[in-house]
């Protein structure tokens, strides 16, 4: 049942229409709610209750925590999808092991929205894999997948039998929807963790529940997702169906700043550790920039097959003016004043000016490893809201939006810390 776009389980839906009807993205694990969406409302709703005096907004987001705290978490990790009807983590549905390749209509299974998809159906942007990630790639059953590394333990381009199906002479594949078991500190999960920490900070460190949830989550992330490459680079892998994919997304690079920002609230013996962990993530993300021709980072980079901090798949080589690496530089500069973070930030400024600036503004790049620019002809809104704002703050004095007084939400909009003395004054005035 729905009430103003919220299931009675307390979990928000991602889309709400003026008719009052709400729904989730059809590709999200059977229409599940996404962790980084329903988990990225806390700062705004708490501040709205503070400004309006109406507690209902705060109650709605606190109820989300109640739902999450009742759930068992695999290895202490938060999967990216939550079913809003059942209040359980997004289901894992096998979608590929029953395939009839006879005749004209080849049935490929059921996509994440629960509808039937036939050969020729577009499943672009869906994470469909059988041990391999093909998210963001246009894949057609019966279409050409020769440029995509899709495998069930091996590269299917060199084998005749895939997942028990005879695909000899065909360029056909189907996969398994393991999204219900997908854990990521990058896309689909990222800002949930950020908001646990920032909810505690914005509350003037009185929201101890948020603090506990944050440090418990970080401990699980360290144990199960954070790894170090043979070359000494620390990275955050993704968890898919209980297996690690040694890929780190540009979106995940925000975590360096998050770890450093949370160091002050860690147990005394761990504070320096988290500051150092933030610095290690910042270094890894800088390497992902430095190892490209354009000196701007790819959408995702990998640590496998002898490769470190380099995008190996064509659909991961683009740059769309993302802010996460610059964001981490900003926090690391403010918290350590190590001059290398200003140096790295200025390298990014020079790369943006050299390769992304066009007559009408700034454009993303289709491939950061090419010597010649191939523009996507899009200036993303977050480029102004986040990338340039964080760059400005890196080269400004610390008393401009000081971190002890202001919290940046996931789009870099500043929210004031709600001091206890201010709350008491307001109560007395009423």
TORKOL-4160 file (C-alpha; in steps of 0.2 Angstrom, whole numbers, padded with zeros to 4 digits, m for minus):
430
<pt num="1" X="0000" Y="0000" Z="0000"/>
<pt num="2" X="0005" Y="0018" Z="m0004"/>
<pt num="3" X="0004" Y="0034" Z="0006"/>
<pt num="4" X="0010" Y="0049" Z="m0004"/>
<pt num="5" X="0024" Y="0039" Z="m0012"/>
<pt num="6" X="0029" Y="0030" Z="0003"/>
<pt num="7" X="0025" Y="0011" Z="0006"/>
<pt num="8" X="0018" Y="0007" Z="0023"/>
<pt num="9" X="0034" Y="m0002" Z="0026"/>
<pt num="10" X="0041" Y="0016" Z="0028"/>
<pt num="11" X="0052" Y="0015" Z="0012"/>
<pt num="12" X="0051" Y="0029" Z="m0001"/>
<pt num="13" X="0048" Y="0026" Z="m0019"/>
<pt num="14" X="0059" Y="0035" Z="m0031"/>
<pt num="15" X="0045" Y="0042" Z="m0043"/>
<pt num="16" X="0030" Y="0051" Z="m0038"/>
<pt num="17" X="0018" Y="0058" Z="m0050"/>
<pt num="18" X="0006" Y="0072" Z="m0049"/>
<pt num="19" X="m0009" Y="0060" Z="m0049"/>
<pt num="20" X="m0002" Y="0053" Z="m0032"/>
<pt num="21" X="0004" Y="0037" Z="m0040"/>
<pt num="22" X="0021" Y="0032" Z="m0035"/>
<pt num="23" X="0033" Y="0018" Z="m0042"/>
<pt num="24" X="0051" Y="0013" Z="m0043"/>
<pt num="25" X="0063" Y="0012" Z="m0058"/>
<pt num="26" X="0058" Y="m0004" Z="m0067"/>
<pt num="27" X="0076" Y="m0010" Z="m0069"/>
<pt num="28" X="0079" Y="m0010" Z="m0050"/>
<pt num="29" X="0079" Y="m0028" Z="m0045"/>
<pt num="30" X="0060" Y="m0031" Z="m0047"/>
<pt num="31" X="0055" Y="m0013" Z="m0044"/>
<pt num="32" X="0065" Y="m0011" Z="m0028"/>
<pt num="33" X="0069" Y="0005" Z="m0019"/>
<pt num="34" X="0087" Y="0010" Z="m0021"/>
<pt num="35" X="0098" Y="0012" Z="m0005"/>
<pt num="36" X="0106" Y="0029" Z="m0012"/>
<pt num="37" X="0089" Y="0036" Z="m0015"/>
<pt num="38" X="0079" Y="0032" Z="0001"/>
<pt num="39" X="0095" Y="0033" Z="0011"/>
<pt num="40" X="0099" Y="0051" Z="0005"/>
<pt num="41" X="0084" Y="0061" Z="0012"/>
<pt num="42" X="0089" Y="0063" Z="0030"/>
<pt num="43" X="0099" Y="0079" Z="0030"/>
<pt num="44" X="0085" Y="0088" Z="0020"/>
<pt num="45" X="0070" Y="0081" Z="0029"/>
<pt num="46" X="0078" Y="0084" Z="0046"/>
<pt num="47" X="0082" Y="0102" Z="0041"/>
<pt num="48" X="0064" Y="0104" Z="0034"/>
<pt num="49" X="0057" Y="0099" Z="0051"/>
<pt num="50" X="0069" Y="0111" Z="0060"/>
<pt num="51" X="0064" Y="0126" Z="0049"/>
<pt num="52" X="0045" Y="0122" Z="0048"/>
<pt num="53" X="0043" Y="0116" Z="0066"/>
<pt num="54" X="0033" Y="0101" Z="0059"/>
<pt num="55" X="0041" Y="0084" Z="0065"/>
<pt num="56" X="0033" Y="0074" Z="0051"/>
<pt num="57" X="0047" Y="0075" Z="0039"/>
<pt num="58" X="0060" Y="0070" Z="0053"/>
<pt num="59" X="0048" Y="0055" Z="0057"/>
<pt num="60" X="0047" Y="0049" Z="0040"/>
<pt num="61" X="0066" Y="0047" Z="0038"/>
<pt num="62" X="0069" Y="0040" Z="0055"/>
<pt num="63" X="0056" Y="0027" Z="0051"/>
<pt num="64" X="0068" Y="0022" Z="0037"/>
<pt num="65" X="0081" Y="0018" Z="0050"/>
<pt num="66" X="0069" Y="0008" Z="0059"/>
<pt num="67" X="0066" Y="m0003" Z="0044"/>
<pt num="68" X="0085" Y="m0005" Z="0041"/>
<pt num="69" X="0089" Y="m0009" Z="0059"/>
<pt num="70" X="0077" Y="m0023" Z="0059"/>
<pt num="71" X="0085" Y="m0031" Z="0043"/>
<pt num="72" X="0099" Y="m0044" Z="0043"/>
<pt num="73" X="0113" Y="m0038" Z="0033"/>
<pt num="74" X="0125" Y="m0050" Z="0024"/>
<pt num="75" X="0141" Y="m0049" Z="0032"/>
<pt num="76" X="0136" Y="m0032" Z="0040"/>
<pt num="77" X="0134" Y="m0024" Z="0022"/>
<pt num="78" X="0119" Y="m0015" Z="0015"/>
<pt num="79" X="0113" Y="m0022" Z="m0002"/>
<pt num="80" X="0109" Y="m0008" Z="m0015"/>
<pt num="81" X="0090" Y="m0014" Z="m0017"/>
<pt num="82" X="0076" Y="m0015" Z="m0004"/>
<pt num="83" X="0059" Y="m0021" Z="m0009"/>
<pt num="84" X="0047" Y="m0008" Z="m0003"/>
<pt num="85" X="0032" Y="m0020" Z="m0001"/>
<pt num="86" X="0040" Y="m0033" Z="0009"/>
<pt num="87" X="0053" Y="m0022" Z="0018"/>
<pt num="88" X="0066" Y="m0035" Z="0013"/>
<pt num="89" X="0082" Y="m0034" Z="0003"/>
<pt num="90" X="0079" Y="m0034" Z="m0016"/>
<pt num="91" X="0076" Y="m0052" Z="m0022"/>
<pt num="92" X="0088" Y="m0061" Z="m0033"/>
<pt num="93" X="0080" Y="m0069" Z="m0048"/>
<pt num="94" X="0089" Y="m0081" Z="m0060"/>
<pt num="95" X="0084" Y="m0075" Z="m0078"/>
<pt num="96" X="0094" Y="m0085" Z="m0090"/>
<pt num="97" X="0096" Y="m0103" Z="m0088"/>
<pt num="98" X="0080" Y="m0108" Z="m0097"/>
<pt num="99" X="0082" Y="m0102" Z="m0115"/>
<pt num="100" X="0073" Y="m0108" Z="m0130"/>
<pt num="101" X="0084" Y="m0104" Z="m0145"/>
<pt num="102" X="0072" Y="m0112" Z="m0158"/>
<pt num="103" X="0062" Y="m0102" Z="m0169"/>
<pt num="104" X="0061" Y="m0084" Z="m0172"/>
<pt num="105" X="0056" Y="m0078" Z="m0154"/>
<pt num="106" X="0071" Y="m0082" Z="m0142"/>
<pt num="107" X="0065" Y="m0080" Z="m0124"/>
<pt num="108" X="0079" Y="m0072" Z="m0114"/>
<pt num="109" X="0071" Y="m0073" Z="m0097"/>
<pt num="110" X="0064" Y="m0059" Z="m0085"/>
<pt num="111" X="0072" Y="m0043" Z="m0083"/>
<pt num="112" X="0074" Y="m0033" Z="m0066"/>
<pt num="113" X="0056" Y="m0025" Z="m0068"/>
<pt num="114" X="0048" Y="m0042" Z="m0068"/>
<pt num="115" X="0042" Y="m0041" Z="m0087"/>
<pt num="116" X="0046" Y="m0053" Z="m0100"/>
<pt num="117" X="0060" Y="m0048" Z="m0112"/>
<pt num="118" X="0063" Y="m0056" Z="m0129"/>
<pt num="119" X="0077" Y="m0056" Z="m0141"/>
<pt num="120" X="0078" Y="m0038" Z="m0148"/>
<pt num="121" X="0073" Y="m0031" Z="m0132"/>
<pt num="122" X="0084" Y="m0016" Z="m0125"/>
<pt num="123" X="0091" Y="m0020" Z="m0108"/>
<pt num="124" X="0103" Y="m0005" Z="m0109"/>
<pt num="125" X="0108" Y="0002" Z="m0092"/>
<pt num="126" X="0103" Y="m0014" Z="m0083"/>
<pt num="127" X="0116" Y="m0024" Z="m0073"/>
<pt num="128" X="0115" Y="m0041" Z="m0081"/>
<pt num="129" X="0129" Y="m0053" Z="m0078"/>
<pt num="130" X="0134" Y="m0070" Z="m0076"/>
<pt num="131" X="0150" Y="m0067" Z="m0066"/>
<pt num="132" X="0153" Y="m0052" Z="m0077"/>
<pt num="133" X="0147" Y="m0034" Z="m0076"/>
<pt num="134" X="0139" Y="m0027" Z="m0092"/>
<pt num="135" X="0130" Y="m0012" Z="m0084"/>
<pt num="136" X="0128" Y="0003" Z="m0095"/>
<pt num="137" X="0131" Y="m0006" Z="m0111"/>
<pt num="138" X="0117" Y="m0008" Z="m0124"/>
<pt num="139" X="0114" Y="m0027" Z="m0125"/>
<pt num="140" X="0102" Y="m0036" Z="m0136"/>
<pt num="141" X="0099" Y="m0054" Z="m0135"/>
<pt num="142" X="0104" Y="m0059" Z="m0153"/>
<pt num="143" X="0114" Y="m0043" Z="m0154"/>
<pt num="144" X="0132" Y="m0041" Z="m0156"/>
<pt num="145" X="0141" Y="m0043" Z="m0139"/>
<pt num="146" X="0158" Y="m0045" Z="m0146"/>
<pt num="147" X="0165" Y="m0030" Z="m0137"/>
<pt num="148" X="0158" Y="m0035" Z="m0120"/>
<pt num="149" X="0167" Y="m0046" Z="m0109"/>
<pt num="150" X="0153" Y="m0057" Z="m0103"/>
<pt num="151" X="0157" Y="m0073" Z="m0094"/>
<pt num="152" X="0152" Y="m0087" Z="m0082"/>
<pt num="153" X="0170" Y="m0090" Z="m0076"/>
<pt num="154" X="0177" Y="m0088" Z="m0094"/>
<pt num="155" X="0176" Y="m0077" Z="m0109"/>
<pt num="156" X="0161" Y="m0083" Z="m0119"/>
<pt num="157" X="0168" Y="m0076" Z="m0135"/>
<pt num="158" X="0179" Y="m0091" Z="m0136"/>
<pt num="159" X="0167" Y="m0105" Z="m0131"/>
<pt num="160" X="0152" Y="m0113" Z="m0138"/>
<pt num="161" X="0142" Y="m0117" Z="m0123"/>
<pt num="162" X="0137" Y="m0103" Z="m0111"/>
<pt num="163" X="0128" Y="m0106" Z="m0095"/>
<pt num="164" X="0123" Y="m0124" Z="m0101"/>
<pt num="165" X="0116" Y="m0116" Z="m0117"/>
<pt num="166" X="0123" Y="m0120" Z="m0135"/>
<pt num="167" X="0127" Y="m0103" Z="m0142"/>
<pt num="168" X="0139" Y="m0110" Z="m0156"/>
<pt num="169" X="0138" Y="m0098" Z="m0171"/>
<pt num="170" X="0127" Y="m0086" Z="m0162"/>
<pt num="171" X="0131" Y="m0069" Z="m0153"/>
<pt num="172" X="0118" Y="m0072" Z="m0140"/>
<pt num="173" X="0119" Y="m0071" Z="m0121"/>
<pt num="174" X="0108" Y="m0070" Z="m0106"/>
<pt num="175" X="0114" Y="m0067" Z="m0089"/>
<pt num="176" X="0109" Y="m0068" Z="m0071"/>
<pt num="177" X="0101" Y="m0054" Z="m0061"/>
<pt num="178" X="0111" Y="m0054" Z="m0045"/>
<pt num="179" X="0106" Y="m0036" Z="m0041"/>
<pt num="180" X="0098" Y="m0041" Z="m0025"/>
<pt num="181" X="0115" Y="m0046" Z="m0018"/>
<pt num="182" X="0124" Y="m0031" Z="m0025"/>
<pt num="183" X="0134" Y="m0020" Z="m0013"/>
<pt num="184" X="0142" Y="m0004" Z="m0018"/>
<pt num="185" X="0150" Y="0011" Z="m0010"/>
<pt num="186" X="0149" Y="0019" Z="m0027"/>
<pt num="187" X="0133" Y="0020" Z="m0038"/>
<pt num="188" X="0117" Y="0015" Z="m0030"/>
<pt num="189" X="0124" Y="0015" Z="m0013"/>
<pt num="190" X="0136" Y="0029" Z="m0010"/>
<pt num="191" X="0127" Y="0043" Z="m0002"/>
<pt num="192" X="0118" Y="0032" Z="0010"/>
<pt num="193" X="0134" Y="0030" Z="0020"/>
<pt num="194" X="0139" Y="0048" Z="0018"/>
<pt num="195" X="0122" Y="0053" Z="0025"/>
<pt num="196" X="0124" Y="0042" Z="0041"/>
<pt num="197" X="0140" Y="0051" Z="0045"/>
<pt num="198" X="0133" Y="0068" Z="0040"/>
<pt num="199" X="0117" Y="0066" Z="0050"/>
<pt num="200" X="0127" Y="0064" Z="0065"/>
<pt num="201" X="0138" Y="0079" Z="0062"/>
<pt num="202" X="0123" Y="0090" Z="0057"/>
<pt num="203" X="0115" Y="0085" Z="0073"/>
<pt num="204" X="0129" Y="0093" Z="0083"/>
<pt num="205" X="0135" Y="0075" Z="0086"/>
<pt num="206" X="0119" Y="0071" Z="0096"/>
<pt num="207" X="0112" Y="0058" Z="0084"/>
<pt num="208" X="0122" Y="0043" Z="0091"/>
<pt num="209" X="0111" Y="0030" Z="0081"/>
<pt num="210" X="0118" Y="0038" Z="0065"/>
<pt num="211" X="0135" Y="0037" Z="0071"/>
<pt num="212" X="0134" Y="0019" Z="0076"/>
<pt num="213" X="0126" Y="0014" Z="0060"/>
<pt num="214" X="0140" Y="0023" Z="0050"/>
<pt num="215" X="0155" Y="0015" Z="0060"/>
<pt num="216" X="0147" Y="m0002" Z="0059"/>
<pt num="217" X="0145" Y="0000" Z="0040"/>
<pt num="218" X="0163" Y="0006" Z="0038"/>
<pt num="219" X="0169" Y="m0009" Z="0048"/>
<pt num="220" X="0160" Y="m0021" Z="0036"/>
<pt num="221" X="0166" Y="m0011" Z="0021"/>
<pt num="222" X="0184" Y="m0012" Z="0027"/>
<pt num="223" X="0183" Y="m0031" Z="0030"/>
<pt num="224" X="0174" Y="m0036" Z="0014"/>
<pt num="225" X="0176" Y="m0023" Z="0001"/>
<pt num="226" X="0193" Y="m0013" Z="0004"/>
<pt num="227" X="0208" Y="m0022" Z="m0004"/>
<pt num="228" X="0226" Y="m0017" Z="m0009"/>
<pt num="229" X="0233" Y="m0020" Z="m0026"/>
<pt num="230" X="0250" Y="m0028" Z="m0029"/>
<pt num="231" X="0256" Y="m0011" Z="m0033"/>
<pt num="232" X="0250" Y="m0004" Z="m0016"/>
<pt num="233" X="0235" Y="0005" Z="m0021"/>
<pt num="234" X="0220" Y="0004" Z="m0009"/>
<pt num="235" X="0203" Y="0002" Z="m0018"/>
<pt num="236" X="0185" Y="m0002" Z="m0014"/>
<pt num="237" X="0178" Y="m0017" Z="m0024"/>
<pt num="238" X="0160" Y="m0021" Z="m0027"/>
<pt num="239" X="0151" Y="m0036" Z="m0019"/>
<pt num="240" X="0140" Y="m0046" Z="m0032"/>
<pt num="241" X="0132" Y="m0062" Z="m0026"/>
<pt num="242" X="0145" Y="m0065" Z="m0013"/>
<pt num="243" X="0159" Y="m0062" Z="m0025"/>
<pt num="244" X="0171" Y="m0047" Z="m0026"/>
<pt num="245" X="0172" Y="m0038" Z="m0043"/>
<pt num="246" X="0188" Y="m0028" Z="m0042"/>
<pt num="247" X="0181" Y="m0013" Z="m0050"/>
<pt num="248" X="0181" Y="0005" Z="m0042"/>
<pt num="249" X="0169" Y="0018" Z="m0049"/>
<pt num="250" X="0173" Y="0036" Z="m0050"/>
<pt num="251" X="0157" Y="0039" Z="m0039"/>
<pt num="252" X="0166" Y="0028" Z="m0026"/>
<pt num="253" X="0180" Y="0041" Z="m0025"/>
<pt num="254" X="0170" Y="0052" Z="m0013"/>
<pt num="255" X="0173" Y="0039" Z="0000"/>
<pt num="256" X="0191" Y="0046" Z="0003"/>
<pt num="257" X="0184" Y="0062" Z="0010"/>
<pt num="258" X="0170" Y="0053" Z="0020"/>
<pt num="259" X="0183" Y="0042" Z="0029"/>
<pt num="260" X="0193" Y="0057" Z="0033"/>
<pt num="261" X="0179" Y="0068" Z="0039"/>
<pt num="262" X="0173" Y="0054" Z="0050"/>
<pt num="263" X="0190" Y="0051" Z="0058"/>
<pt num="264" X="0187" Y="0064" Z="0072"/>
<pt num="265" X="0172" Y="0054" Z="0078"/>
<pt num="266" X="0181" Y="0037" Z="0078"/>
<pt num="267" X="0187" Y="0028" Z="0093"/>
<pt num="268" X="0204" Y="0037" Z="0098"/>
<pt num="269" X="0214" Y="0022" Z="0092"/>
<pt num="270" X="0206" Y="0022" Z="0075"/>
<pt num="271" X="0205" Y="0041" Z="0071"/>
<pt num="272" X="0222" Y="0041" Z="0063"/>
<pt num="273" X="0218" Y="0025" Z="0053"/>
<pt num="274" X="0203" Y="0033" Z="0045"/>
<pt num="275" X="0212" Y="0049" Z="0041"/>
<pt num="276" X="0226" Y="0038" Z="0032"/>
<pt num="277" X="0213" Y="0027" Z="0024"/>
<pt num="278" X="0205" Y="0043" Z="0016"/>
<pt num="279" X="0223" Y="0048" Z="0010"/>
<pt num="280" X="0225" Y="0031" Z="0002"/>
<pt num="281" X="0209" Y="0032" Z="m0007"/>
<pt num="282" X="0213" Y="0049" Z="m0013"/>
<pt num="283" X="0230" Y="0043" Z="m0020"/>
<pt num="284" X="0221" Y="0029" Z="m0029"/>
<pt num="285" X="0209" Y="0040" Z="m0037"/>
<pt num="286" X="0222" Y="0052" Z="m0042"/>
<pt num="287" X="0231" Y="0038" Z="m0050"/>
<pt num="288" X="0216" Y="0034" Z="m0060"/>
<pt num="289" X="0217" Y="0052" Z="m0067"/>
<pt num="290" X="0236" Y="0052" Z="m0069"/>
<pt num="291" X="0236" Y="0036" Z="m0079"/>
<pt num="292" X="0225" Y="0043" Z="m0093"/>
<pt num="293" X="0230" Y="0054" Z="m0108"/>
<pt num="294" X="0218" Y="0068" Z="m0103"/>
<pt num="295" X="0223" Y="0067" Z="m0084"/>
<pt num="296" X="0205" Y="0065" Z="m0080"/>
<pt num="297" X="0197" Y="0050" Z="m0073"/>
<pt num="298" X="0187" Y="0036" Z="m0081"/>
<pt num="299" X="0169" Y="0032" Z="m0075"/>
<pt num="300" X="0176" Y="0016" Z="m0068"/>
<pt num="301" X="0193" Y="0007" Z="m0066"/>
<pt num="302" X="0199" Y="m0010" Z="m0063"/>
<pt num="303" X="0212" Y="m0020" Z="m0053"/>
<pt num="304" X="0213" Y="m0037" Z="m0062"/>
<pt num="305" X="0222" Y="m0045" Z="m0075"/>
<pt num="306" X="0238" Y="m0036" Z="m0071"/>
<pt num="307" X="0229" Y="m0019" Z="m0073"/>
<pt num="308" X="0228" Y="m0006" Z="m0059"/>
<pt num="309" X="0218" Y="0010" Z="m0059"/>
<pt num="310" X="0214" Y="0009" Z="m0077"/>
<pt num="311" X="0198" Y="0007" Z="m0087"/>
<pt num="312" X="0198" Y="m0009" Z="m0097"/>
<pt num="313" X="0181" Y="m0009" Z="m0105"/>
<pt num="314" X="0176" Y="0004" Z="m0118"/>
<pt num="315" X="0160" Y="0008" Z="m0108"/>
<pt num="316" X="0170" Y="0014" Z="m0093"/>
<pt num="317" X="0182" Y="0025" Z="m0101"/>
<pt num="318" X="0171" Y="0041" Z="m0102"/>
<pt num="319" X="0172" Y="0056" Z="m0090"/>
<pt num="320" X="0156" Y="0067" Z="m0087"/>
<pt num="321" X="0163" Y="0081" Z="m0077"/>
<pt num="322" X="0161" Y="0071" Z="m0061"/>
<pt num="323" X="0165" Y="0079" Z="m0044"/>
<pt num="324" X="0169" Y="0064" Z="m0032"/>
<pt num="325" X="0188" Y="0065" Z="m0034"/>
<pt num="326" X="0189" Y="0084" Z="m0032"/>
<pt num="327" X="0177" Y="0082" Z="m0017"/>
<pt num="328" X="0189" Y="0070" Z="m0008"/>
<pt num="329" X="0204" Y="0082" Z="m0012"/>
<pt num="330" X="0194" Y="0096" Z="m0004"/>
<pt num="331" X="0191" Y="0086" Z="0012"/>
<pt num="332" X="0209" Y="0080" Z="0013"/>
<pt num="333" X="0215" Y="0098" Z="0010"/>
<pt num="334" X="0204" Y="0105" Z="0024"/>
<pt num="335" X="0208" Y="0091" Z="0036"/>
<pt num="336" X="0227" Y="0089" Z="0033"/>
<pt num="337" X="0233" Y="0105" Z="0024"/>
<pt num="338" X="0245" Y="0093" Z="0014"/>
<pt num="339" X="0249" Y="0104" Z="m0001"/>
<pt num="340" X="0248" Y="0089" Z="m0013"/>
<pt num="341" X="0229" Y="0090" Z="m0013"/>
<pt num="342" X="0230" Y="0108" Z="m0020"/>
<pt num="343" X="0243" Y="0102" Z="m0033"/>
<pt num="344" X="0232" Y="0087" Z="m0038"/>
<pt num="345" X="0216" Y="0099" Z="m0039"/>
<pt num="346" X="0226" Y="0111" Z="m0050"/>
<pt num="347" X="0231" Y="0097" Z="m0061"/>
<pt num="348" X="0212" Y="0094" Z="m0063"/>
<pt num="349" X="0209" Y="0112" Z="m0067"/>
<pt num="350" X="0222" Y="0112" Z="m0081"/>
<pt num="351" X="0215" Y="0096" Z="m0088"/>
<pt num="352" X="0197" Y="0103" Z="m0088"/>
<pt num="353" X="0203" Y="0119" Z="m0096"/>
<pt num="354" X="0213" Y="0109" Z="m0109"/>
<pt num="355" X="0201" Y="0096" Z="m0114"/>
<pt num="356" X="0184" Y="0100" Z="m0108"/>
<pt num="357" X="0181" Y="0118" Z="m0111"/>
<pt num="358" X="0171" Y="0122" Z="m0127"/>
<pt num="359" X="0163" Y="0138" Z="m0134"/>
<pt num="360" X="0147" Y="0135" Z="m0124"/>
<pt num="361" X="0154" Y="0129" Z="m0107"/>
<pt num="362" X="0162" Y="0112" Z="m0103"/>
<pt num="363" X="0159" Y="0095" Z="m0111"/>
<pt num="364" X="0161" Y="0078" Z="m0105"/>
<pt num="365" X="0173" Y="0066" Z="m0114"/>
<pt num="366" X="0169" Y="0049" Z="m0122"/>
<pt num="367" X="0187" Y="0042" Z="m0119"/>
<pt num="368" X="0200" Y="0049" Z="m0108"/>
<pt num="369" X="0213" Y="0038" Z="m0115"/>
<pt num="370" X="0213" Y="0045" Z="m0132"/>
<pt num="371" X="0224" Y="0059" Z="m0138"/>
<pt num="372" X="0210" Y="0068" Z="m0147"/>
<pt num="373" X="0195" Y="0074" Z="m0138"/>
<pt num="374" X="0178" Y="0066" Z="m0142"/>
<pt num="375" X="0165" Y="0077" Z="m0133"/>
<pt num="376" X="0148" Y="0070" Z="m0127"/>
<pt num="377" X="0141" Y="0088" Z="m0129"/>
<pt num="378" X="0134" Y="0088" Z="m0111"/>
<pt num="379" X="0138" Y="0099" Z="m0097"/>
<pt num="380" X="0131" Y="0090" Z="m0081"/>
<pt num="381" X="0122" Y="0101" Z="m0068"/>
<pt num="382" X="0133" Y="0094" Z="m0055"/>
<pt num="383" X="0148" Y="0101" Z="m0063"/>
<pt num="384" X="0143" Y="0118" Z="m0057"/>
<pt num="385" X="0135" Y="0113" Z="m0041"/>
<pt num="386" X="0149" Y="0101" Z="m0035"/>
<pt num="387" X="0165" Y="0100" Z="m0046"/>
<pt num="388" X="0168" Y="0119" Z="m0047"/>
<pt num="389" X="0162" Y="0122" Z="m0030"/>
<pt num="390" X="0174" Y="0110" Z="m0022"/>
<pt num="391" X="0188" Y="0117" Z="m0033"/>
<pt num="392" X="0184" Y="0134" Z="m0027"/>
<pt num="393" X="0184" Y="0129" Z="m0009"/>
<pt num="394" X="0201" Y="0120" Z="m0010"/>
<pt num="395" X="0209" Y="0136" Z="m0015"/>
<pt num="396" X="0199" Y="0147" Z="m0003"/>
<pt num="397" X="0203" Y="0150" Z="0016"/>
<pt num="398" X="0196" Y="0138" Z="0028"/>
<pt num="399" X="0184" Y="0151" Z="0035"/>
<pt num="400" X="0174" Y="0150" Z="0020"/>
<pt num="401" X="0160" Y="0138" Z="0024"/>
<pt num="402" X="0171" Y="0130" Z="0038"/>
<pt num="403" X="0167" Y="0111" Z="0041"/>
<pt num="404" X="0164" Y="0113" Z="0059"/>
<pt num="405" X="0149" Y="0124" Z="0055"/>
<pt num="406" X="0143" Y="0118" Z="0038"/>
<pt num="407" X="0138" Y="0101" Z="0031"/>
<pt num="408" X="0138" Y="0098" Z="0012"/>
<pt num="409" X="0124" Y="0087" Z="0006"/>
<pt num="410" X="0127" Y="0074" Z="m0008"/>
<pt num="411" X="0125" Y="0088" Z="m0021"/>
<pt num="412" X="0137" Y="0100" Z="m0011"/>
<pt num="413" X="0123" Y="0111" Z="m0005"/>
<pt num="414" X="0128" Y="0118" Z="0013"/>
<pt num="415" X="0117" Y="0114" Z="0028"/>
<pt num="416" X="0121" Y="0122" Z="0045"/>
<pt num="417" X="0125" Y="0112" Z="0060"/>
<pt num="418" X="0110" Y="0112" Z="0071"/>
<pt num="419" X="0118" Y="0117" Z="0087"/>
<pt num="420" X="0111" Y="0112" Z="0104"/>
<pt num="421" X="0111" Y="0130" Z="0111"/>
<pt num="422" X="0101" Y="0136" Z="0096"/>
<pt num="423" X="0088" Y="0122" Z="0098"/>
<pt num="424" X="0086" Y="0127" Z="0117"/>
<pt num="425" X="0084" Y="0145" Z="0112"/>
<pt num="426" X="0070" Y="0141" Z="0100"/>
<pt num="427" X="0061" Y="0130" Z="0112"/>
<pt num="428" X="0061" Y="0144" Z="0125"/>
<pt num="429" X="0055" Y="0157" Z="0113"/>
<pt num="430" X="0040" Y="0146" Z="0108"/>
